[in-house]
Amino acid sequence: MATKSRKPLILISNDDGITAPGIAVLVRVMQRIGEVVVVAPNSPQSGMGHAITIGQPLRLDPSTIFDGIEAYECSGTPADCVKLAKHFVLRDRQADLVVSGVNHGSNSSVNVLYSGTMSAAIEAAIEGLPAIGFSLCDYGHLADFSHIETWIEHLTRQALANGIPVGTALNINFPKKTEEPILGARICRQARAKWQEDFDLRYDPHQRPYYWLIGNFVNEDQGQDTDEWALSQNYISIVPCQFDLTAQHGVSQLNEQWSLALSGEKPAENPTHQEVATGAVLPAKGKKSSKTKASS
């Protein structure tokens, strides 16, 4: 008699907080795929980026917000949530996949640097776990997620079956719901875009000044292989993101153009730089992984 295969263990986090509608969507979809554990912030943490808590205690409390789901609310940031989940909540259990979101608002282009949603996913990648951050290009608290649930399930199953490259987290953004259906999904690069920011000087009722961040998002990239282009054409954008921020083109340029020796000294020989080899965290379907589990 064939033995029943183990359901994949899926860790869920986010940055909008454990009560956000987006994470409820993610929990509902992931329940159809595997065993679910939730560790999410107890309050909104949008824009926290990859901040971690080091100057005050972290608190982790069980939550019954999701019926029948092991869930915890954390006083820290999204990155804190993933760290606590791996080292305390799951302990000797190894998550097969970490998913973060669904974020209320786009995390395309440069927004990935500020995103708590993506920082949870990237923290998982740092910890050696395959991860995906899901975002919907609708900032409304009552955003409609109905058009993306099937896509979330499909893309998650693809990740579990075929793997995610080592040292990367997938940044998946969905177009806002319109009358037109989503045209499909595209593997993209991050667009060269940025915020043109300003600070609005305002005054409180006591006439004390304060500043409010404002600005416009400007896309300076005309490429049709970017996340911004895909979303503008009603495609899902999928960008593999890495936590290695080395600018490889900068290494070559600096080695060629800079003199790194003080006057009269012999220049030190620069090391040979090689691109980091990549592989799959998850084995391809039907193949056995040669990776051994590290001791805790």
C-alpha positions in Angstrom: 0.0 0.0 0.0 1.4 3.4 -1.0 2.1 5.8 1.9 0.3 9.1 1.9 2.8 11.9 1.0 3.3 14.7 3.6 1.6 18.0 2.9 4.0 20.9 2.4 4.5 23.1 5.4 3.8 26.7 4.5 4.7 29.7 6.7 2.7 32.9 6.1 3.6 36.4 7.2 2.9 40.0 6.0 3.4 43.6 6.8 -0.1 44.9 6.9 -0.8 43.1 10.2 -2.5 39.9 11.1 -6.0 41.4 10.8 -5.5 42.6 7.2 -7.9 41.2 4.5 -4.9 40.3 2.3 -3.4 37.8 4.7 -6.8 36.1 5.1 -6.8 35.6 1.4 -3.4 34.0 1.5 -4.4 31.7 4.4 -7.5 30.6 2.6 -5.5 29.7 -0.6 -2.6 28.0 1.2 -5.0 25.8 3.2 -5.8 24.1 -0.2 -2.1 23.4 -0.7 -0.6 22.4 2.6 -0.2 22.7 6.3 -0.3 26.4 7.3 1.4 28.3 10.1 1.0 32.1 10.5 3.4 34.5 12.2 2.5 38.1 11.4 2.8 41.5 13.0 0.2 42.6 15.5 -0.1 46.0 13.9 0.6 47.5 10.4 4.3 47.5 9.5 4.2 48.9 6.0 7.3 50.7 4.8 9.5 49.1 7.5 11.7 47.5 4.9 14.1 45.0 6.5 14.2 46.5 9.9 14.7 44.2 12.9 14.0 44.8 16.6 17.2 45.0 18.7 16.5 47.6 21.4 13.3 46.2 23.0 11.8 42.8 23.7 9.8 40.9 21.1 6.4 39.5 22.1 4.7 36.6 20.4 1.1 35.7 21.3 -1.1 32.9 20.0 -4.0 34.1 17.8 -7.3 32.5 17.1 -8.2 34.8 14.2 -7.9 32.0 11.6 -10.1 29.0 12.6 -8.2 25.8 12.9 -4.8 27.5 11.9 -1.7 27.7 14.1 -1.2 31.4 14.2 0.8 34.0 16.2 0.9 37.8 16.3 4.2 39.4 16.8 5.1 42.8 18.3 8.0 43.1 15.8 8.6 43.7 12.1 8.0 41.3 9.2 11.7 40.2 9.3 11.3 39.6 13.1 8.3 37.4 12.4 10.2 35.2 10.0 13.2 34.9 12.4 10.9 34.0 15.3 9.0 31.5 13.2 12.0 29.7 12.0 13.9 29.6 15.3 11.1 29.4 17.8 7.6 28.5 16.4 8.7 25.9 13.9 11.9 24.8 15.8 12.6 21.4 14.3 10.1 21.7 11.6 11.4 22.9 8.2 9.1 25.1 6.2 8.8 24.0 2.6 7.8 27.5 1.5 7.4 31.0 3.0 4.7 33.3 1.5 4.2 36.9 2.5 1.2 39.2 1.8 -1.1 39.7 0.1 0.1 43.2 0.4 -2.4 46.1 -0.1 -0.5 48.1 -2.7 2.2 47.6 -5.3 5.7 46.5 -4.4 7.1 46.8 -8.0 10.3 48.5 -9.0 12.1 50.4 -6.2 9.2 49.9 -3.8 10.8 46.5 -3.0 13.4 48.2 -1.0 10.9 49.8 1.4 8.5 46.8 1.5 7.9 44.9 4.7 6.1 42.3 2.7 9.1 41.6 0.5 11.5 41.9 3.5 9.7 38.9 5.1 10.2 36.9 1.9 13.9 38.0 1.6 14.5 37.2 5.2 13.3 33.7 4.5 15.7 33.5 1.5 18.5 34.6 3.8 17.5 31.7 6.1 17.8 29.3 3.2 14.0 29.0 2.7 12.2 29.4 -0.7 9.9 32.4 -0.5 7.4 34.5 -2.4 6.0 38.0 -1.6 2.5 38.6 -3.1 1.2 42.1 -3.6 -2.0 43.6 -5.2 -1.8 47.0 -6.9 -4.7 48.3 -4.9 -4.1 50.2 -1.7 -7.6 50.1 -0.4 -8.4 48.2 2.8 -11.4 46.7 1.1 -9.5 45.8 -2.1 -11.0 43.0 -4.2 -8.7 40.0 -4.3 -11.2 37.6 -6.0 -9.4 37.8 -9.4 -6.1 36.6 -8.1 -6.8 33.6 -5.8 -6.6 31.1 -8.6 -3.3 32.7 -9.8 -1.9 32.6 -6.3 -2.6 28.9 -6.0 -1.2 28.1 -9.4 2.1 30.1 -8.8 2.5 28.6 -5.4 2.2 25.1 -6.7 4.7 25.9 -9.4 7.2 27.0 -6.7 6.7 23.8 -4.7 6.9 21.6 -7.8 9.8 23.2 -9.6 11.7 25.2 -7.0 13.0 28.8 -6.6 16.6 29.7 -7.3 18.9 29.7 -4.3 19.3 33.1 -2.6 16.3 34.6 -4.2 12.7 35.5 -3.2 10.0 36.0 -5.9 8.4 39.4 -5.9 4.9 38.8 -7.5 2.6 41.8 -8.2 -0.9 41.5 -9.4 -2.8 44.2 -11.3 -5.8 45.8 -9.6 -9.1 44.3 -10.6 -10.8 45.8 -13.6 -13.4 44.8 -16.1 -10.6 43.3 -18.2 -9.2 39.8 -17.2 -5.6 39.3 -16.3 -3.7 38.5 -19.5 -1.2 36.1 -17.9 2.1 36.2 -15.9 5.6 37.3 -17.0 9.0 36.9 -15.6 10.4 40.4 -15.4 13.3 42.6 -14.2 12.8 45.4 -11.8 12.1 48.7 -13.6 14.3 51.7 -13.1 11.7 53.9 -11.4 11.7 56.1 -8.3 9.7 58.4 -6.2 10.1 62.1 -6.7 9.6 63.1 -3.1 8.8 66.2 -1.2 7.8 67.0 2.4 4.7 69.0 3.1 5.1 71.4 6.0 2.0 71.3 8.2 1.0 72.6 11.6 -0.8 70.8 14.4 -3.6 72.4 16.5 -0.9 73.9 18.8 0.8 75.4 15.8 3.8 73.1 16.1 5.3 72.2 12.7 5.5 68.7 11.3 6.3 67.2 8.0 4.3 64.8 5.8 6.0 62.8 3.0 4.4 63.3 -0.4 5.6 62.6 -3.9 4.9 61.1 -7.3 6.1 57.8 -8.7 8.1 58.2 -11.9 9.0 55.3 -14.3 12.2 56.2 -16.2 12.4 52.7 -17.8 10.9 52.2 -21.3 11.7 48.5 -21.4 9.0 46.0 -22.1 10.6 43.4 -19.9 10.0 45.2 -16.6 7.5 44.7 -13.8 6.1 48.2 -14.4 5.4 47.5 -18.0 3.8 44.1 -17.3 1.5 45.6 -14.7 0.5 48.5 -17.0 -0.5 45.9 -19.6 -2.6 43.9 -17.1 0.0 41.1 -16.7 1.2 39.6 -13.4 4.9 40.5 -12.8 7.3 38.0 -11.3 10.7 39.4 -10.4 13.4 37.2 -8.7 15.0 39.3 -6.0 18.3 38.7 -4.2 19.7 39.9 -0.9 23.3 40.2 -2.4 23.4 43.9 -3.3 26.8 43.7 -5.0 26.7 45.8 -8.2 28.8 43.4 -10.4 29.4 46.1 -13.1 30.7 48.4 -10.3 33.3 45.8 -9.2 34.9 45.8 -12.7 34.7 49.5 -13.2 36.3 50.3 -9.8 39.1 47.7 -10.3 39.9 49.3 -13.7 39.7 53.0 -12.8 40.6 53.4 -9.1 44.1 53.3 -7.6 43.8 51.6 -4.2 47.4 52.1 -3.0 48.7 55.0 -1.0 51.5 57.1 -2.6 54.7 55.0 -2.8 53.0 51.7 -1.9 52.7 48.7 -4.2 49.0 48.1 -5.1 47.5 45.0 -3.5 46.5 42.3 -5.9 42.7 42.3 -6.3 40.9 39.0 -5.9 39.3 37.3 -8.9 35.6 38.0 -8.7 33.2 35.3 -9.8 29.4 35.3 -10.0 27.8 33.2 -7.3 26.6 29.9 -8.6 22.8 29.5 -8.3 20.7 26.4 -8.0 17.3 25.5 -6.8 16.3 25.5 -3.1 13.5 23.0 -4.0 14.4 20.0 -6.2 12.7 19.7 -9.5 9.7 17.4 -9.5 10.7 13.8 -9.4 14.3 14.5 -8.4 16.0 13.9 -5.1 17.8 16.8 -3.4 21.4 16.2 -2.4 21.1 18.9 0.3 21.4 17.7 3.8 19.5 19.3 6.7 21.8 21.4 8.8 21.9 20.7 12.6 20.0 23.3 14.7 
